[in-house]
Amino acid sequence: MKTPLSFLSRRRFLQVTGATTALLTAGLRAHAASSKSTRIGVIGSGNVGSAIGRTWVNAGHEVMFSSRNLDRDKTLAAELGRGARAGTPKEAAAFGDVILIAVPYGALPELGKSLRNELKGKVIIDACNPFPSRDGKIADWARDKGAGLASAELLPGARIVRAFNAIGAARMGSAHEAPGRIGMPIAGDDKEAIAIASALIRDVGYEPVLIGGLAMGRHLIPGTPLAGEHSPDEVRELAAKLTAE
């Protein structure tokens, strides 16, 4: 018995319509997820802070840039337009639900004291590296203790995720052009903070790879095996070897 052509046409129409509806629904969900805006304070808008903050603004987040040069921050915010603004570090710390700190490591003790109330309970993405030649004795202390644990001590009450430490600033602003290709090793103890930071790291173009708690943050500095650009799988392999040592 032959199936009527009209039945076949109707069934085909329903199949196509169903598939189209599913695609549209998925697209709307993806758009809703990607359009969720986060208020981010950037403390330290040098090469690292400006590159990452610029990408976040372009991804639809609200970003306040701050540094010791407010005029430069205002120029950057004006260039980026809607979603970008400038303020003092105290204003940026109060503004952001998430704070990126990208300053010389020697500045952390003072920030921890002067911004204690503003940073308490906030998710902090710690992009600071301790260099003895620049930061002096505090850098030696941080390297001995481990940069992740040291930052937690200097920024009491903050929910720290260590990230953006082992990759050069020059290419951070272009990672979004090939999203997910490069792994971003991160370390943290707070699960919710890790999830929030991971979403923002993906918006910059990297695939976050959790290598462990803040104690593992000692490996997230230049000169370690995790430094430089690696695929996500390579980051996992390198981290597994470090853990096994």
Residue, then its C-alpha position, 0 to 999 in steps of 0.5 A: m500500500k502506498t503512503p499518500l503524498s499528502f501524509l508524507s509532506r505533512r510528516r516531512f513538514l513536522q520534522v523540519t518544523g520540529a528541528t527548526t524549533a529545536l535549533l531556535t530554542a537552543g540558539l535562544r538559550a545560548h544567546a541568553a547564557s552569553s548575554k548575561s552581564t557581570r559587573i567587573g572591577v579591574i584593579g591594575s589596568g596595565n597590559v594584562g588588565s586592559a587586555i582582559g578588561r577590553t575583551w570582557v567589555n566586548a563580550g557584554h560585561e560591565v567593567m570599571f578600570s582603575s589604576r594609579n593613572l585615572d586619566r588613562d583609565k578614562t581614556l580607555a573607557a571612552e574608547l571602549g564606550r558602553g559598558a566601560r567606565a573608570g574609577t579609583p581602585k576603591e570604586a572599582a572594588a565596590f563596583g565589581d561583583v568580580i574583581l580582577i587584580a593585576v598589579p605588581y605583587g608588592a602592591l597587594p599588602e596595601l590593597g589588602k588593607s585599604l580595600r579590606n571591606e570592599l574585597k571581603g566575600k568577592v570573587i577575586i581573579d588573582a593575576c599577580n606574579p611575585f618577581p623578586s627583582r621588582d617586588g623585593k622580599i615579599a616576592d621571595w616570601a610569596r614564592d616560598k609560601g606559594a603565590g596562591l596561599a600568599s595572596a589569600e593571606l594578603l587579601p583576607g576574606a576574598r574568594i581567590v581564583r588564581a589565573f592569567n599568571a602563566i601566559g604572556a599579556a601580549r596575546m591575551g587580547s586575541a585569545h577570543e579569536a580561537p576560543g578554547r584552543i589554549g588552556m588556562p590553568i587556574a587554582g582555587d578552593d572555592k567551588e562557586a568562585i571557580a565556576i564564576a571565574s571559569a565562565l569569565i575566562r571562557d569569555v576571554g577565549y581560554e579554556p579554564v583547567l583547574i589544576g587544584g587548590l590554592a596550594m597549587g598556585r605556586h606553579l602558576i608563575p612564569g618559569t614553571p612547566l605550566a607557563g606559556e601556551h598549551s592546549p587544555d589537554e596538555v595543561r592537564e597532563l603537565a598538572a598531573k605530573l606536578t601533582a605526582e611529584 
